[in-house]
Amino acid sequence: MRNLFQAFKVLLLDLASTLLFLAVYVLSDNLFLAVALGIALGIGQIAWQLGRKQPVEALQWLSLVIIFASGTATFLTDDPLFIMLKASIVYVIVGLVMLRRGWMTRYLPPIAQATVPDLAITFGYVWAGLMFFSALLNIALALTLDVTSWAAVKSVWAIGSKVGLFGFQYAIMKSTGIRRARAMMAAS
């Protein structure tokens, strides 16, 4: 269970600026504040890691770029439909990043890296597929719902789909990893 929380912590830190942006925007309905805080956190995280001479992962850079670009575009257009549709652009960009083979490996504990590296690659592609599906779903929702209904449905989907896939992936990888570890021990 400790490994699960460690992987979740790393993922949350990588997406912290985007998550802060979303939380502040949903809670305050203040786009300027949400963008400013998201950008500040993203810059702070990257500066902290660079200052400690640690690598900055692609999802961290992506999170900062998404907030900066989408926030700026929103300020310039002030169009609710654009605000709703830009989520699809974000999903597609994240999906494209997740198509990189093995991107998920950094989130796995050493035992999982040793026993289920193939599943990590497979689930990396499954996550990319979820992002692409979410992009299409968001377009359909944005074109058919008012802003308030869109925000409610999108929030439930965004959280529920990711928690559901994360739980499913964890259960599959954990059971497979245990089974393979036992087989390795029996073979030696």
Contact map, one row per residue, 1 for C-alpha under 8 A:
11111000000000000000000000000000000000000000000000000000000000000000000000000000000000000000000000000000000000000000000000000000000000000000000000000000000000000000000000000000000000000000
11111100000000000000000000000000000000000000000000000000000000000000000000000000000000000000000000000000000000000000000000000000000000000000000000000000000000000000000000000000000000000000
11111110000000000000000000000000000000000000000000000000000000000000000000000000000000000000000000000000000110000000000000000000000000000000000000000000000000000000000000000000000000000000
11111111000000000000000000000000000000000000000000000000000000000000000000000000000000000000000000000000000000000000000000000000000000000000000000000000000000000000000001000000000000000000
11111111100000000000000000000000000000000000000000000000000000000000000000000000000000000000000000000000000000000000000000000000000000000000000000000000000000000000000000000000000000000000
01111111110000000000000000000000000000000000000000000000000000000000000000000000000000000000000000000000001000000000000000000000000000000000000000000000000000000000000000000000000000000000
00111111111000000000000000000000000000000000000000000000000000000000000000000000000000000000000000000000001110000000000000000000000000000000000000000000000000000000000000000000000000000000
00011111111100000000000000000000000000000000000000000000000000000000000000000000000000000000000000000000001000000000000000000000000000000000000000000000000000000000000000000000000000000000
00001111111110000000000000000000000000000000000000000000000000000000000000000000000000000000000000000000000000000000000000000000000000000000000000000000000000000000000000000000000000000000
00000111111111000000000000000000000000000000000000000000000000000000000000000000000000000000000000000000001000000000000000000000000000000000000000000000000000000000000000000000000000000000
00000011111111100000000000000000000000000000000000000000000000000000000000000000000000000000000000000000001000000000000000000000000000000000000000000000000000000000000000000000000000000000
00000001111111110000000000000000000000000000000000000000000000000000000000000000000000000000000000000000000000000000000000000000000000000000000000000000000000000000000000000000000000000000
00000000111111110000000000000000000000000000000000000000000100000000000000000000000000000000000000000000000000000000000000000000000000000000000000000000000000000000000000000000000000000000
00000000011111111000000000000000000000000000000000000000101100100000000000000000000000000000000000000000000000000000000000000000000000000000000000000000000000000000000000000000000000000000
00000000001111111110000000000000000000000000000000000000001100100000000000000000000000000000000000000000000000000000000000000000000000000000000000000000000000000000000000000000000000000000
00000000000111111111000000000000000000001100000000000000000000100000000000000000000000000000000000000000000000000000000000000000000000000000000000000000000000000000000000000000000000000000
00000000000001111111100000000000000011111100000000000000000000110010000000000000000000000000000000000000000000000000000000000000000000000000000000000000000000000000000000000000000000000000
00000000000000111111110000000000000001000000000000000000000000110110000000000000000000000000000000000000000000000000000000000000000000000000000000000000000000000000000000000000000000000000
00000000000000111111111000000000000001000000000000000000000000000000000000000000000000000000000000000000000000000000000000000000000000000000000000000000000000000000000000000000000000000000
00000000000000011111111100000000010011000000000000000000000000000000000000000000000000000000000000000000000000000000000000000000000000000000000000000000000000000000000000000000000000000000
00000000000000001111111110000000011011000000000000000000000000000010000000000000000000000000000000000000000000000000000000000000000000000000000000000000000000000000000000000000000000000000
00000000000000000111111111000000010000000000000000000000000000000000000000000000000000000000000000000000000000000000000000000000000000000000000000000000000000000000000000000000000000000000
00000000000000000011111111100000010000000000000000000000000000000000000000000000000000000000000000000000000000000000000000000000000000000000000000000000000000000000000000000000000000000000
00000000000000000001111111111100110000000000000000000000000000000000000000000000000000000000000000000000000000000000000000000000000000000000000000000000000000000000000000000000000000000000
00000000000000000000111111111110110000000000000000000000000000000000000000000000000000000000000000000000000000000000000000000000000000000000000000000000000000000000000000000000000000000000
00000000000000000000011111111000000000000000000000000000000000000000000000000000000000000000000000000000000000000000000000000000000000000000000000000000000000000000000000000000000000000000
00000000000000000000001111111000000000000000000000000000000000000000000000000000000000000000000000000000000000000000000000000000000000000000000000000000000000000000000000000000000000000000
00000000000000000000000111111100000000000000000000000000000000000000000000000000000000000000000000000000000000000000000000000000000000000000000000000000000000000000000000000000000000000000
00000000000000000000000111111110000000000000000000000000000000000000000000000000000000000000000000000000000000000000000000000000000000000000000000000000000000000000000000000000000000000000
00000000000000000000000110011111110000000000000000000000000000000000000000000000000000000000000000000000000000000000000000000000000000000000000000000000000000000000000000000000000000000000
00000000000000000000000010001111111000000000000000000000000000000000001000000000000000000000000000000000000000000000000000000000000000000000000000000000000000000000000000000000000000000000
00000000000000000000000000000111111100000000000000000000000000000000001000000000000000000000000000000000000000000000000000000000000000000000000000000000000000000000000000000000000000000000
00000000000000000000000110000111111110000000000000000000000000000000000000000000000000000000000000000000000000000000000000000000000000000000000000000000000000000000000000000000000000000000
00000000000000000001111110000111111111000000000000000000000000000000000000000000000000000000000000000000000000000000000000000000000000000000000000000000000000000000000000000000000000000000
00000000000000000000100000000011111111100000000000000000000000000011001000000000000000000000000000000000000000000000000000000000000000000000000000000000000000000000000000000000000000000000
00000000000000000000000000000001111111110000000000000000000000000000000000000000000000000000000000000000000000000000000000000000000000000000000000000000000000000000000000000000000000000000
00000000000000001001100000000000111111111000000000000000000000000000000000000000000000000000000000000000000000000000000000000000000000000000000000000000000000000000000000000000000000000000
00000000000000001111100000000000011111111100000000000000000000010010000000000000000000000000000000000000000000000000000000000000000000000000000000000000000000000000000000000000000000000000
00000000000000001000000000000000001111111110000000000000000000010011000000000000000000000000000000000000000000000000000000000000000000000000000000000000000000000000000000000000000000000000
00000000000000001000000000000000000111111111000000000000000000000000000000000000000000000000000000000000000000000000000000000000000000000000000000000000000000000000000000000000000000000000
00000000000000011000000000000000000011111111100000000000000000000000000000000000000000000000000000000000000000000000000000000000000000000000000000000000000000000000000000000000000000000000
00000000000000011000000000000000000001111111110000000000000100110000000000000000000000000000000000000000000000000000000000000000000000000000000000000000000000000000000000000000000000000000
00000000000000000000000000000000000000111111111000000000000000010000000000000000000000000000000000000000000000000000000000000000000000000000000000000000000000000000000000000000000000000000
00000000000000000000000000000000000000011111111100000000000000000000000000000000000000000000000000000000000000000000000000000000000000000000000000000000000000000000000000000000000000000000
00000000000000000000000000000000000000001111111110000000000000000000000000000000000000000000000000000000000000000000000000000000000000000000000000000000000000000000000000000000000000000000
00000000000000000000000000000000000000000111111111000001000110000000000000000000000000000000000000000000000000000000000000000000000000000000000000000000000000000000000000000000000000000000
00000000000000000000000000000000000000000011111111100000000000000000000000000000000000000000000000000000000000000000000000000000000000000000000000000000000000000000000000000000000000000000
00000000000000000000000000000000000000000001111111110000000000000000000000000000000000000000000000000000000000000000000000000000000000000000000000000000000000000000000000000000000000000000
00000000000000000000000000000000000000000000111111111111000000000000000000000000000000000000000000000000000000000000000000000000000000000000000000000000000000000000000000000000000000000000
00000000000000000000000000000000000000000000011111111111000000000000000000000000000000000000000000000000000000000000000000000000000000000000000000000000000000000000000000000000000000000000
00000000000000000000000000000000000000000000001111111100000000000000000000000000000000000000000000000000000000000000000000000000000000000000000000000000000000000000000000000000000000000000
00000000000000000000000000000000000000000000000111111100000000000000000000000000000000000000000000000000000000000000000000000000000000000000000000000000000000000000000000000000000000000000
00000000000000000000000000000000000000000000000011111110000000000000000000000000000000000000000000000000000000000000000000000000000000000000000000000000000000000000000000000000000000000000
00000000000000000000000000000000000000000000000011111111000000000000000000000000000000000000000000000000000000000000000000000000000000000000000000000000000000000000000000000000000000000000
00000000000000000000000000000000000000000000000011001111100000000000000000000000000000000000000000000000000000000000000000000000000000000000000000000000000000000000000000000000000000000000
00000000000000000000000000000000000000000000010011000111110110000000000000000000000000000000000000000000000000000000000000000000000000000000000000000000000000000000000000000000000000000000
00000000000001000000000000000000000000000000000000000011111110000000000000000000000000000000000000000000000000000000000000000000000000000000000000000000000000000000000000000000000000000000
00000000000000000000000000000000000000000000000000000001111111000000000000000000000000000000000010000000000000000000000000000000000000000000000000000000000000000000000000000000000000000000
00000000000001100000000000000000000000000000000000000000111111100000000000000000000000000000010010000000000000000000000000000000000000000000000000000000000000000000000000000000000000000000
00000000000011100000000000000000000000000100010000000001111111110000000000000000000000000000000000000000000000000000000000000000000000000000000000000000000000000000000000000000000000000000
00000000000000000000000000000000000000000000010000000001111111111000000000000000000000000000000000000000000000000000000000000000000000000000000000000000000000000000000000000000000000000000
00000000000000000000000000000000000000000000000000000000011111111100000000000000000000000000010000000000000000000000000000000000000000000000000000000000000000000000000000000000000000000000
00000000000001111100000000000000000000000100000000000000001111111110000000000000000000000000000000000000000000000000000000000000000000000000000000000000000000000000000000000000000000000000
00000000000000001100000000000000000001100110000000000000000111111111000000000000000000000000000000000000000000000000000000000000000000000000000000000000000000000000000000000000000000000000
00000000000000000000000000000000000000000000000000000000000011111111100000000000000000000000000000000000000000000000000000000000000000000000000000000000000000000000000000000000000000000000
00000000000000000100000000000000000000000000000000000000000001111111111000000000000000000100000000000000000000000000000000000000000000000000000000000000000000000000000000000000000000000000
00000000000000001100100000000000001001100000000000000000000000111111111000000000000000000000000000000000000000000000000000000000000000000000000000000000000000000000000000000000000000000000
00000000000000000000000000000000001000100000000000000000000000011111111100000000000000000000000000000000000000000000000000000000000000000000000000000000000000000000000000000000000000000000
00000000000000000000000000000000000000000000000000000000000000001111111110000000000000000000000000000000000000000000000000000000000000000000000000000000000000000000000000000000000000000000
00000000000000000000000000000000000000000000000000000000000000000111111111000000000001000000000000000000000000000000000000000000000000000000000000000000000000000000000000000000000000000000
00000000000000000000000000000011001000000000000000000000000000000111111111100000000000000000000000000000000000000000000000000000000000000000000000000000000000000000000000000000000000000000
00000000000000000000000000000000000000000000000000000000000000000001111111110000000000000000000000000000000000000000000000000000000000000000000000000000000000000000000000000000000000000000
00000000000000000000000000000000000000000000000000000000000000000000111111111000000000000000000000000000000000000000000000000000000000000000000000000000000000000000000000000000000000000000
00000000000000000000000000000000000000000000000000000000000000000000011111111110011000000000000000000000000000000000000000000000000000000000000000000000000000000000000000000000000000000000
00000000000000000000000000000000000000000000000000000000000000000000001111111100000000000000000000000000000000000000000000000000000000000000000000000000000000000000000000000000000000000000
00000000000000000000000000000000000000000000000000000000000000000000000111111100000000000000000000000000000000000000000000000000000000000000000000000000000000000000000000000000000000000000
00000000000000000000000000000000000000000000000000000000000000000000000011111110010000000000000000000000000000000000000000000000000000000000000000000000000000000000000000000000000000000000
00000000000000000000000000000000000000000000000000000000000000000000000001111111011000000000000000000000000000000000000000000000000000000000000000000000000000000000000000000000000000000000
00000000000000000000000000000000000000000000000000000000000000000000000001001111111000000000000000000000000000000000000000000000000000000000000000000000000000000000000000000000000000000000
00000000000000000000000000000000000000000000000000000000000000000000000000000111111100000000000000000000000000000000000000000000000000000000000000100000000000000000000000000000000000000000
00000000000000000000000000000000000000000000000000000000000000000000000000000011111110000000000000000000000000000000000000000000000000000000011000000000000000000000000000000000000000000000
00000000000000000000000000000000000000000000000000000000000000000000000001001111111111000000000000000000000000000000000000000000000000000000000000000000000000000000000000000000000000000000
00000000000000000000000000000000000000000000000000000000000000000000000001000111111111100000000000000000000000000000000000000000000000000000000000000000000000000000000000000000000000000000
00000000000000000000000000000000000000000000000000000000000000000000000000000001111111110000000000000000000000000000000000000000000000000100010000100100000000000000000000000000000000000000
00000000000000000000000000000000000000000000000000000000000000000000000000000000111111111000000000000000000000000000000000000000000000000110010000000000000000000000000000000000000000000000
00000000000000000000000000000000000000000000000000000000000000000000010000000000011111111100000000000000000000000000000000000000000000000000000000000000000000000000000000000000000000000000
00000000000000000000000000000000000000000000000000000000000000000000000000000000001111111110000000000000000000000000000000000000000000100100000000000000000000000000000000000000000000000000
00000000000000000000000000000000000000000000000000000000000000000000000000000000000111111111000000000000000000000000000000000000000001110110000000000000000000000000000000000000000000000000
00000000000000000000000000000000000000000000000000000000000000000000000000000000000011111111100000000000000000000000000000000000000000100000000000000000000000000000000000000000000000000000
00000000000000000000000000000000000000000000000000000000000000000100000000000000000001111111110000000000000000000000000000000000000000100000000000000000000000000000000000000000000000000000
00000000000000000000000000000000000000000000000000000000000000000000000000000000000000111111111000000000000000000000000000000000001101100000000000000000000000000000000000000000000000000000
00000000000000000000000000000000000000000000000000000000000000000000000000000000000000011111111100000000000000000000000000000000001100100000000000000000000000000000000000000000000000000000
00000000000000000000000000000000000000000000000000000000000000000000000000000000000000001111111110000000000000000000000000000000000000000000000000000000000000000000000000000000000000000000
00000000000000000000000000000000000000000000000000000000001001000000000000000000000000000111111111000000000000000000000000000001001000000000000000000000000000000000000000000000000000000000
00000000000000000000000000000000000000000000000000000000000000000000000000000000000000000011111111100000000000000000000000000011111100000000000000000000000000000000000000000000000000000000
00000000000000000000000000000000000000000000000000000000000000000000000000000000000000000001111111110000000000000000000000000001000000000000000000000000000000000000000000000000000000000000
00000000000000000000000000000000000000000000000000000000011000000000000000000000000000000000111111110000000000000000000000000001000000000000000000000000000000000000000000000000000000000000
00000000000000000000000000000000000000000000000000000000000000000000000000000000000000000000011111111010000000000000000000011011000000000000000000000000000000000000000000000000000000000000
00000000000000000000000000000000000000000000000000000000000000000000000000000000000000000000001111111010000000000000000000011001000000000000000000000000000000000000000000000000000000000000
00000000000000000000000000000000000000000000000000000000000000000000000000000000000000000000000111111110000000000000000000000000000000000000000000000000000000000000000000000000000000000000
00000000000000000000000000000000000000000000000000000000000000000000000000000000000000000000000001111110000000000000000010011000000000000000000000000000000000000000000000000000000000000000
00000000000000000000000000000000000000000000000000000000000000000000000000000000000000000000000000011111100000000000000110010000000000000000000000000000000000000000000000000000000000000000
00000000000000000000000000000000000000000000000000000000000000000000000000000000000000000000000001111111110000000000000010010000000000000000000000000000000000000000000000000000000000000000
00000000000000000000000000000000000000000000000000000000000000000000000000000000000000000000000000000111111100000000000110010000000000000000000000000000000000000000000000000000000000000000
00000000000000000000000000000000000000000000000000000000000000000000000000000000000000000000000000000111111100001000100110000000000000000000000000000000000000000000000000000000000000000000
00000000000000000000000000000000000000000000000000000000000000000000000000000000000000000000000000000011111100000000000000000000000000000000000000000000000000000000000000000000000000000000
00000111011000000000000000000000000000000000000000000000000000000000000000000000000000000000000000000001111110000000000000000000000000000000000000000000000000000000000000000000000000000000
00100010000000000000000000000000000000000000000000000000000000000000000000000000000000000000000000000001111111111000000000000000000000000000000000000000000000000000000000000000000000000000
00100010000000000000000000000000000000000000000000000000000000000000000000000000000000000000000000000000001111111000000000000000000000000000000000000000000000000000000000000000000000000000
00000000000000000000000000000000000000000000000000000000000000000000000000000000000000000000000000000000000111111100000000000000000000000000000000000000000000000000000000000000000000000000
00000000000000000000000000000000000000000000000000000000000000000000000000000000000000000000000000000000000111111110000000000000000000000000000000000000000000000000000000000000100000000000
00000000000000000000000000000000000000000000000000000000000000000000000000000000000000000000000000000000000111111111100000000000000000000000000000000000000000000000000000001100100000000000
00000000000000000000000000000000000000000000000000000000000000000000000000000000000000000000000000000000100111111111100000000000000000000000000000000000000000000000000000000000000000000000
00000000000000000000000000000000000000000000000000000000000000000000000000000000000000000000000000000000000001111111100000000000000000000000000000000000000000000000000000000000000000000000
00000000000000000000000000000000000000000000000000000000000000000000000000000000000000000000000000000000000000111111100000000000000000000000000000000000000000000000000000000000100110000000
00000000000000000000000000000000000000000000000000000000000000000000000000000000000000000000000000000000000000011111111100000000000000000000000000000000000000000000000000001001100000000000
00000000000000000000000000000000000000000000000000000000000000000000000000000000000000000000000000000000100000011111111110000000000000000000000000000000000000000000000000000000000000000000
00000000000000000000000000000000000000000000000000000000000000000000000000000000000000000000000000000000000000000001111111000000000000000000000000000000000000000000000000000000000000000000
00000000000000000000000000000000000000000000000000000000000000000000000000000000000000000000000000000000000000000001111111100000000000000000000000000000000000000000000000001000000000000000
00000000000000000000000000000000000000000000000000000000000000000000000000000000000000000000000000000101100000000001111111110000000000000000000000000000000000000000000000000000000000000000
00000000000000000000000000000000000000000000000000000000000000000000000000000000000000000000000000001111100000000000111111111000000000000000000000000000000000000000000000000000000000000000
00000000000000000000000000000000000000000000000000000000000000000000000000000000000000000000000000000000000000000000011111111100000000000000000000000000000000000000000000000000000000000000
00000000000000000000000000000000000000000000000000000000000000000000000000000000000000000000000000000000000000000000001111111110000000000000000000000000000000000000000010000000000000000000
00000000000000000000000000000000000000000000000000000000000000000000000000000000000000000000000001101111000000000000000111111111000000000000000000000000000000000000000000000000000000000000
00000000000000000000000000000000000000000000000000000000000000000000000000000000000000000000000001101000000000000000000011111111100000000000000000000000000000000000000000000000000000000000
00000000000000000000000000000000000000000000000000000000000000000000000000000000000000000000000000000000000000000000000001111111110000000000000000000000000000000000000000000000000000000000
00000000000000000000000000000000000000000000000000000000000000000000000000000000000000000000001001000000000000000000000000111111111000000000000000000000000000000000100000000000000000000000
00000000000000000000000000000000000000000000000000000000000000000000000000000000000000000000011111100000000000000000000000011111111100000000000000000000000000000000000000000000000000000000
00000000000000000000000000000000000000000000000000000000000000000000000000000000000000000000001000000000000000000000000000001111111110000000000000000000000000000000000000000000000000000000
00000000000000000000000000000000000000000000000000000000000000000000000000000000000000000000001000000000000000000000000000000111111111000000000000000000000000000000000000000000000000000000
00000000000000000000000000000000000000000000000000000000000000000000000000000000000000000011011000000000000000000000000000000011111111100000000000000000000000000000000000000000000000000000
00000000000000000000000000000000000000000000000000000000000000000000000000000000000000000011001000000000000000000000000000000001111111110000000000000000000000000000000000000000000000000000
00000000000000000000000000000000000000000000000000000000000000000000000000000000000000000000000000000000000000000000000000000000111111111000000000000000000000000000000000000000000000000000
00000000000000000000000000000000000000000000000000000000000000000000000000000000000000010010000000000000000000000000000000000000011111111100000000000000000001000000000000000000000000000000
00000000000000000000000000000000000000000000000000000000000000000000000000000000000000111111000000000000000000000000000000000000001111111110000000000000000000000000000000000000000000000000
00000000000000000000000000000000000000000000000000000000000000000000000000000000000000010000000000000000000000000000000000000000000111111111000000000000000000000000000000000000000000000000
00000000000000000000000000000000000000000000000000000000000000000000000000000000000000000000000000000000000000000000000000000000000011111111100000000000000000000000000000000000000000000000
00000000000000000000000000000000000000000000000000000000000000000000000000000000000110110000000000000000000000000000000000000000000001111111110000000000010000000000000000000000000000000000
00000000000000000000000000000000000000000000000000000000000000000000000000000000000010010000000000000000000000000000000000000000000000111111111000000000000000000000000000000000000000000000
00000000000000000000000000000000000000000000000000000000000000000000000000000000000000000000000000000000000000000000000000000000000000011111111100000000000000000000000000000000000000000000
00000000000000000000000000000000000000000000000000000000000000000000000000000000000000000000000000000000000000000000000000000000000000001111111110000100010000000000000000000000000000000000
00000000000000000000000000000000000000000000000000000000000000000000000000000000100110000000000000000000000000000000000000000000000000000111111111100100000000000000000000000000000000000000
00000000000000000000000000000000000000000000000000000000000000000000000000000000100000000000000000000000000000000000000000000000000000000011111110000000000000000000000000000000000000000000
00000000000000000000000000000000000000000000000000000000000000000000000000000000000000000000000000000000000000000000000000000000000000000001111111000000000000000000000000000000000000000000
00000000000000000000000000000000000000000000000000000000000000000000000000000000000000000000000000000000000000000000000000000000000000000000111111101100000000000000000000000000000000000000
00000000000000000000000000000000000000000000000000000000000000000000000000000000000000000000000000000000000000000000000000000000000000000000010111111100000000000000000000000000000000000000
00000000000000000000000000000000000000000000000000000000000000000000000000000001000100000000000000000000000000000000000000000000000000000000010011111110000000000000000000000000000000000000
00000000000000000000000000000000000000000000000000000000000000000000000000000000000000000000000000000000000000000000000000000000000000000000000001111111000000000000000000000000000000000000
00000000000000000000000000000000000000000000000000000000000000000000000000000000000000000000000000000000000000000000000000000000000000000000000011111111100000000000000000000000000000000000
00000000000000000000000000000000000000000000000000000000000000000000000000000000000100000000000000000000000000000000000000000000000000000000110011111111110000000000000000000000000000000000
00000000000000000000000000000000000000000000000000000000000000000000000000000000000000000000000000000000000000000000000000000000000000000000000000111111111000000000000000000000000000000000
00000000000000000000000000000000000000000000000000000000000000000000000000000000000000000000000000000000000000000000000000000000000000000000000000011111111100000000000000000000000000000000
00000000000000000000000000000000000000000000000000000000000000000000000000000000000000000000000000000000000000000000000000000000000000000000000000001111111110000000000000000000000000000000
00000000000000000000000000000000000000000000000000000000000000000000000000000000000000000000000000000000000000000000000000000000000000000100100000000111111111000000000000000000000000000000
00000000000000000000000000000000000000000000000000000000000000000000000000000000000000000000000000000000000000000000000000000000000000000000000000000011111111100000000000000000000000000000
00000000000000000000000000000000000000000000000000000000000000000000000000000000000000000000000000000000000000000000000000000000000000000000000000000001111111110000000000000000000000000000
00000000000000000000000000000000000000000000000000000000000000000000000000000000000000000000000000000000000000000000000000000000000000000000000000000000111111111000000000000000000000000000
00000000000000000000000000000000000000000000000000000000000000000000000000000000000000000000000000000000000000000000000000000000000001000000000000000000011111111100000000000000000000000000
00000000000000000000000000000000000000000000000000000000000000000000000000000000000000000000000000000000000000000000000000000000000000000000000000000000001111111110000000000000000000000000
00000000000000000000000000000000000000000000000000000000000000000000000000000000000000000000000000000000000000000000000000000000000000000000000000000000000111111111000000000000000000000000
00000000000000000000000000000000000000000000000000000000000000000000000000000000000000000000000000000000000000000000000000000000000000000000000000000000000011111111100000000000000000000000
00000000000000000000000000000000000000000000000000000000000000000000000000000000000000000000000000000000000000000000000000000000000000000000000000000000000001111111110000000000000000000000
00000000000000000000000000000000000000000000000000000000000000000000000000000000000000000000000000000000000000000000000000000000000000000000000000000000000000111111111000000000000000000000
00000000000000000000000000000000000000000000000000000000000000000000000000000000000000000000000000000000000000000000000000000000000000000000000000000000000000011111111100000000000000000000
00000000000000000000000000000000000000000000000000000000000000000000000000000000000000000000000000000000000000000000000000000010000000000000000000000000000000001111111110000000000000000000
00000000000000000000000000000000000000000000000000000000000000000000000000000000000000000000000000000000000000000000000000000000000000000000000000000000000000000111111111000000000000000000
00000000000000000000000000000000000000000000000000000000000000000000000000000000000000000000000000000000000000000000000000000000000000000000000000000000000000000011111111100000000000000000
00000000000000000000000000000000000000000000000000000000000000000000000000000000000000000000000000000000000000000000000000000000000000000000000000000000000000000001111111110000000000000000
00000000000000000000000000000000000000000000000000000000000000000000000000000000000000000000000000000000000000000000000000100000000000000000000000000000000000000000111111111000000000000000
00010000000000000000000000000000000000000000000000000000000000000000000000000000000000000000000000000000000000000000000000000000000000000000000000000000000000000000011111111100000000000000
00000000000000000000000000000000000000000000000000000000000000000000000000000000000000000000000000000000000000000000000000000000000000000000000000000000000000000000001111111110000000000000
00000000000000000000000000000000000000000000000000000000000000000000000000000000000000000000000000000000000000000000000000000000000000000000000000000000000000000000000111111111000000000000
00000000000000000000000000000000000000000000000000000000000000000000000000000000000000000000000000000000000000010001001000000000000000000000000000000000000000000000000011111111100000000000
00000000000000000000000000000000000000000000000000000000000000000000000000000000000000000000000000000000000000010000000000000000000000000000000000000000000000000000000001111111110000000000
00000000000000000000000000000000000000000000000000000000000000000000000000000000000000000000000000000000000000000000000000000000000000000000000000000000000000000000000000111111111000000000
00000000000000000000000000000000000000000000000000000000000000000000000000000000000000000000000000000000000000000001000000000000000000000000000000000000000000000000000000011111111100000000
00000000000000000000000000000000000000000000000000000000000000000000000000000000000000000000000000000000000000110011000000000000000000000000000000000000000000000000000000001111111110000000
00000000000000000000000000000000000000000000000000000000000000000000000000000000000000000000000000000000000000000000000000000000000000000000000000000000000000000000000000000111111111000000
00000000000000000000000000000000000000000000000000000000000000000000000000000000000000000000000000000000000000000000000000000000000000000000000000000000000000000000000000000011111111100000
00000000000000000000000000000000000000000000000000000000000000000000000000000000000000000000000000000000000000000010000000000000000000000000000000000000000000000000000000000001111111110000
00000000000000000000000000000000000000000000000000000000000000000000000000000000000000000000000000000000000000000010000000000000000000000000000000000000000000000000000000000000111111111000
00000000000000000000000000000000000000000000000000000000000000000000000000000000000000000000000000000000000000000000000000000000000000000000000000000000000000000000000000000000011111111100
00000000000000000000000000000000000000000000000000000000000000000000000000000000000000000000000000000000000000000000000000000000000000000000000000000000000000000000000000000000001111111110
00000000000000000000000000000000000000000000000000000000000000000000000000000000000000000000000000000000000000000000000000000000000000000000000000000000000000000000000000000000000111111111
00000000000000000000000000000000000000000000000000000000000000000000000000000000000000000000000000000000000000000000000000000000000000000000000000000000000000000000000000000000000011111111
00000000000000000000000000000000000000000000000000000000000000000000000000000000000000000000000000000000000000000000000000000000000000000000000000000000000000000000000000000000000001111111
00000000000000000000000000000000000000000000000000000000000000000000000000000000000000000000000000000000000000000000000000000000000000000000000000000000000000000000000000000000000000111111
00000000000000000000000000000000000000000000000000000000000000000000000000000000000000000000000000000000000000000000000000000000000000000000000000000000000000000000000000000000000000011111
